[in-house]
Amino acid sequence: MPCDALYLHIPFCLRKCPYCDFYSVDADPSLMDAYTEAVLCAFAQAPFDLAPLDTVYFGGGTPSALGGERLARLLDGVRSRFGIRSDAEVTVECNPCSALPDTLSHLWDAGVNRLSLGMQSVDDRQLALLGRMHTSAGVQDAIAAAYRVGFSHLSLDLMLATPGQSLSDIGRAARFCAEAGAEHLSAYLLKIEPDTPFGREGVDSCCPDEDGQADAYLYAVDVFEQLGYRQYEISNFARDGHIARHNYKYWDCREYLGIGPSAHSFIGGRRRYFPRDLRGFLGAPDKFALLREDGPGGDLEEYLMLRLRLSEGVTWEKLAGRFPGFDPAPLREKARPLQKGGLLVCDGAGLHLTPSGFLLSNSVIGELLL
């Protein structure tokens, strides 16, 4: 299957959140101008042939901090170099405080048709604790502005198991998302990384323990389902027909090209990545000379690891088609005790994890792949 997916990393934030470990720097206008030119240069230098793009994803950082005009230029460059299908999904991640009407208008006019809004919570105390720059009212304003411009495909992010968060807080946030008309939700358990302000300050001691995290996660899965959001991946939920097409390609072990500092790619059967170094990216005459090899991709183990993040899991038929000679018997044998524990379902069609299995996905998948 030809590569038809492009990820662009926008490494700028108005202010870095204290829990975030993604690569980003301060949103300096001169740096953002230089970065826009560098990425346009990278398009011209790209040594990979792509099919007309089915998905384009601007992630970060905070892509909306780059501003509508720069993002529109980048999307025009994508269209000129690679081509974009008329029915493509084109997503930009936004924070509510930078989802300004002018920015949103530029994005809509440039061909962006899906927004992923970093809401995280609708409780102002929680938002302040998480170091977010917006308020609940700001989320409402950003959503209203997006709808006025013409956007209808909207995804909202929600953070679970944060200090002081109750199940009723999760329920209130879920109802807010439903009433706002969001078609897609992403809900993540707060993970404290060591090399972040939260990690250095020991905030994990204020977070729910493993039982509390499990309660929060399973409650969210249940309430989302009641509100019409079907779980299709460990942390992602959608109303019918509105899964994130781009991210689904990752979990389906399909190829994609990533451009920008820290961006990863799976293309030509190999995994590669750009270093987390904005200055290096800006200064390199040949941007793709920076790419570092990360080994082959797409083997059976990797395919199982990724597909088992999806609620649909794997089917024996697709496994046999992708990996001729595949024998499901060993996998079914390993699955038997895990199924008795309620962590997965294994039957004549295939294998998939349950919500309880998702909570322990690393361990469950590890047991299956031993």
HUWOQUI-V100635 format. One record per pair of residues at least 12 apart in sequence whose C-alpha atoms are under 6 Angstrom apart, sorted by the first residue. I is the first residue (numbers start at 1). GAP is how many residues later the second one is. If there is no record, write none. Layout:
[[I:GAP] [I:GAP]]
//
This chain:
[[3:47] [3:48] [3:252] [3:253] [4:46] [4:47] [4:49] [4:50] [5:48] [5:50] [5:51] [5:251] [6:50] [6:250] [6:251] [6:252] [7:49] [7:50] [7:251] [8:50] [8:250] [8:251] [9:50] [9:51] [9:251] [9:254] [10:49] [10:50] [10:51] [10:53] [11:13] [11:49] [11:50] [12:12] [12:13] [12:14] [12:15] [12:49] [12:50] [13:13] [13:14] [13:48] [13:49] [14:12] [14:13] [17:114] [18:179] [18:180] [19:177] [19:179] [24:37] [38:244] [42:245] [52:31] [52:32] [52:33] [53:31] [53:32] [54:31] [54:34] [55:33] [55:34] [55:35] [55:191] [56:34] [57:33] [57:34] [58:34] [59:34] [63:30] [64:30] [64:34] [65:33] [67:36] [68:35] [68:38] [68:39] [72:38] [90:22] [90:23] [90:24] [91:23] [91:24] [92:23] [93:22] [93:23] [93:24] [94:22] [94:23] [95:22] [95:23] [96:43] [96:46] [97:37] [99:43] [101:44] [105:44] [114:39] [114:40] [115:39] [116:39] [116:40] [117:39] [118:39] [119:37] [119:38] [120:37] [120:38] [120:39] [121:37] [122:14] [122:51] [124:12] [154:28] [154:29] [155:27] [155:29] [155:30] [156:29] [157:28] [157:29] [157:30] [158:29] [159:28] [159:29] [159:30] [160:28] [160:29] [160:30] [161:28] [161:47] [161:52] [162:45] [163:43] [163:44] [183:55] [183:56] [184:53] [184:54] [185:51] [185:52] [186:49] [186:50] [187:48] [188:47] [232:78] [232:79] [233:76] [233:77] [233:78] [234:75] [234:124] [251:55] [251:56] [252:55] [253:50] [255:12] [261:13] [261:14] [261:15] [261:16] [261:17] [262:12] [262:13] [262:14] [269:27] [269:28] [270:25] [270:26] [270:27] [271:23] [271:24] [271:25] [271:26] [272:20] [272:21] [272:22] [273:18] [273:19] [274:17] [312:40] [313:38] [313:39] [314:36] [314:37] [315:34] [315:35] [316:34] [334:34] [343:13] [343:14] [344:13]]
//
